[in-house]
Amino acid sequence: MPKEGGFCGYRNIQMLVSHIQDTRADGYEQFPGRLPTILRLQDLIEQAWDLGFNSNAQIETGGIKETRKYIGTSEAQALFLSLGIKCEAGAFGTTQDISAYQALLDDILAYFLQACPTNGERVNQTELPPIYLQHPGHSLTIVGFEIRKSGSPNLLVFDPMFKTSPAIERLIGNSRARPQDPRCLIKAYRRGPGYLQKHKEFEILKLSPSMRWEIPLEPEK
């Protein structure tokens, strides 16, 4: 929905909703028809607060309906939980033992490895949901993980601040497109240590692909 502007928090929620719709994952019936607009997402977040999910944010923000106020992990979690869609939030901060970005990379690598075969394939495609990633001032959607020949890791992300690259646009729906160097195609979607180490804390939200991640969360009293 390019005409709706940046609104990174909402755009990343839309990415998770798109996955739910396309895979008919648990809760897909909550999103009939087209992808919900930003105004619709604002309504759903306000409804979640009214039901008691992460409702302190409603007091802190004074409400978000028909505003351009920023939202983050708390609002995304409230929305999904209020609709009965299981999800798990996590946070990473720098400690004496490990930097925040390294803890994040370790967690995301473990997440994707759980669905990868052990046959040594260079590229693995999983059915795991994308991950909502928040750092101070911005949020992105994690869709993959890359380990380069040098051993350097990269998150593969969709960043609402940027449009789809022309090289990728040419491939969408075009089965006859000429093969291109994958390194060039994914360059714009990499976020490695050089980017991540600028931040001292991160939050993530994972949709639950199975019952093993189910964490009951009751509405606040």
N, C-alpha and C positions, 0 to 999 in steps of 0.2 A: 504494500500500500504506500507507494512513494509519495503521494500527494498529501499524506498526513504529517510530513515533516519528520524530524529526528525522534524526539520523545523516546529516548533509548530504552527506558524501562518498559514502556508499553510495547515497543517493537519486539523486544526480546520475549515478552509474554506471548505475543502473537506467534513467534517462532515455535514456542512450546505447544501452543494450541494447534498450530498447523501439524505438528507431529502427531498429536492426539487424534486429530481429524483423519489424517491420511492413513494412520495405522489402526484406526478404530480401537485405540487403547481405552482402558477404563476411563469412563467419564466423557467419551466422545459425544454421547447423546446430549450433553450440556451445551454443545456448540453446533447446532444444526445450521445448515446453509453455509453462507460465506464466512470468512474469517471475521471475528468481532472487531468493530472499529474501536478507536481510542475512547470515544464517548461511552461505548458499551462497556468497555473494560473499567472505566471509571465508575459506572453504575454497579458493576459486579464487586468492585473493591469496597465501595461504600456499603453495599449489602452485607459483605463479609464482616466489616467492622460492626455493623448493627447486630450481627449474630454473635459478636464477641470474639472474633478471630483477630488477634494482634491489634485490638481496638485502641491501644494507647497511641498508635500512629494517627488515629483520627483526631485525637486531642492535640498532638504535636503539630499536625499540618493544618488543622482547622477545616479539614475537608478538601477534597480534590476535584469535585465535580465541576466540569466546564472551566477548569483552570489549566495552567501550564506548569503546575508545581511538579517537582521531581518525585518519582516513586522509586522504590528499590526492592530488595529481597523480601522484606517484611510484607509489603503489599502483594507481591506475587504469591508468596506462601499463603497469605490470608485468602486470596481469591481461589486458589486451587483447593485448599482444604475445605472451604465453605461449600464447594460443589462436590465434595466427597472424593476428590482426586488426591491420592496419596502422594506425598512429596516429603523430602528431607532437606532441611537447611543445614549449612555448615559454615564455619568461620575459621580463618587462618590469620594469625598474627605473628610477627617476628619475636622469637625468644632467644635465649642464650644458646640454645642448641641448634636452631634451624631458622632460616629466613622464611618470611611469609610466602614468598613466591616459590621457594623450593618445596615447602609443605604442600602448597597448592598443586604444583606439578606432580609430586608423588601421588597425591590423592587421585588426580585425574587419570594418570597413567594406570593406576590400579583399577579404576573404574572401567576403562576400556579393555584392559587385559583380561578381565573376567569373562568377556564374551569372545575372545580371540582363540582360535585353535593353536595348538603347540607344534604345528608342522613347519614353522619357519617361513611362512609366506611373507613377502615384502610388504604387501598391502592387504589389510583385512577390513572387511565391511561388516559392521554389526547392526543389530536392530535396537540398540540402546537409545533411549531418549537423549536429546541434546540437553545441555546444562546451562542454567542461567548463572552468569558470572558478574559480580558487582565489585568494583573497586572505587575508591573515593572519586566522585565526580562523573562516573560513567559506568555503563554496563554493556555486556556483550553476550553472545550465545556461543558456547563451545560445542563444536560438532565433530571434533576429532583430535587426535594426538599424533605427532610426528617425531620420530627419532632419526636424525640425519646421520650420514656416514661417519661424521666426526664425533657422534654421540650426543650432540647438542639437541635438547628437546624443544619442541614448539607446540603450543596449543594451536589448533585450527579453529578459527572463529568466524562468525558472521558479525560484523560491526555496523550498527545502524548509522554511524556517522558517514559511512561510505556507500556509494552506489555499487551495484554489481559491476565487476570489471568487464570491459568490452570483450575480452577474450572468452570469458565465461558466457556472456550474453550470446555470442555466436554459436555456442555449443548447445544451448537450451533448445530442446525439441528438434535438433538437427543431427540426424543419424549419419549424414554424409559429410560432416565437417572433417577437414583435414586433421590428422593427428598433430598435437602440439606437445612441446616439452612440458611435462607435468610441473617441473620446478617453476616455470614461468607462470603457469596457471594458478598455482596456490600461493605465490609470493605475497599477494595482497592479503591473504587470509591467515598468515602466520603471526603469532604473538609469542615471542621467545623470552629468554631471560633479560635481554636488553630492554624490552618494554616492561616486563613484569616487575623487575627489581626496583623500579621507580616508586612502587607502592609498598606500604608497610602492613597493609591489611586487605583481606579479600573476604567476600561472602559468596556462597554458591547455593543454588537450589536445584536439587535433582528430583525429577519425576521418578516414581518408583516403578520399575519394570517388573517387579515380582514381590511376593509377600515378605521376602526376607528383609526388605527395607521398611516394612510397615512400622510406623512409630505413632501410636495414638496421641492425639493432641486435642484436649477438651477446650471448648470456648472459655474465655476468661469469665470469671464470676463478677 
